[in-house]
Amino acid sequence: MTQHLSQCAIKRAMTRDKRKPIPPMTPDLDAIIDRHRDRPGALLPLLHDIQHALGYVPPDRIPDIAAALNLSQAETHGVITFYTDFRTTPPARTVVKFCMAEACQARGAEAAAEKLCGALKLSMGETSSDGRVSLEPAYCLGLCASGPAALVDERPLARLEGARLENLIATVRA
């Protein structure tokens, strides 16, 4: 019985109502930067840590990051903009990364993406005006045999056709 209750509690926690705001925590970005200051090749790990803490890399902190690592601001900005997983604006409440790689396309990703875009009234790469959902293209999520696939808030979903795609649309709209 206890095991069943804990599984129910986990499921409730995972499906928590996202409409309730979570109080923001202000991470100490200076401490994160200092942790990486003297490490060789620290830029990518530092950017990942900042993005993990905030959900994005604030553009106004690029000078601090560059100075701490003895890099130019252009180098730092170039890395942030080169890698598609880094963002310089706060993410939407729900982020859908839809795989558009060849294997998923061969399994119907284009049609599924069109249906998803139409239902959400967004194009790939757009965020809804209310900030509730972002729809981003991804290029290979490693779920090639079970495409079309997507990551929804970093949780993988596969075989997004028919009812599964409809469930994704309903969940994202809620």
Secondary structure as UniProt FT lines:
FT   HELIX           2..14
FT   TURN            18..19
FT   HELIX           29..36
FT   TURN            37..38
FT   TURN            40..41
FT   HELIX           43..54
FT   HELIX           59..61
FT   HELIX           62..68
FT   TURN            69..70
FT   HELIX           73..82
FT   TURN            84..85
FT   STRAND          94..99
FT   HELIX           102..106
FT   TURN            107..108
FT   HELIX           109..120
FT   TURN            124..125
FT   STRAND          126..127
FT   TURN            129..130
FT   STRAND          133..138
FT   HELIX           144..146
FT   STRAND          150..152
FT   TURN            153..154
FT   STRAND          155..157
FT   HELIX           162..173
//
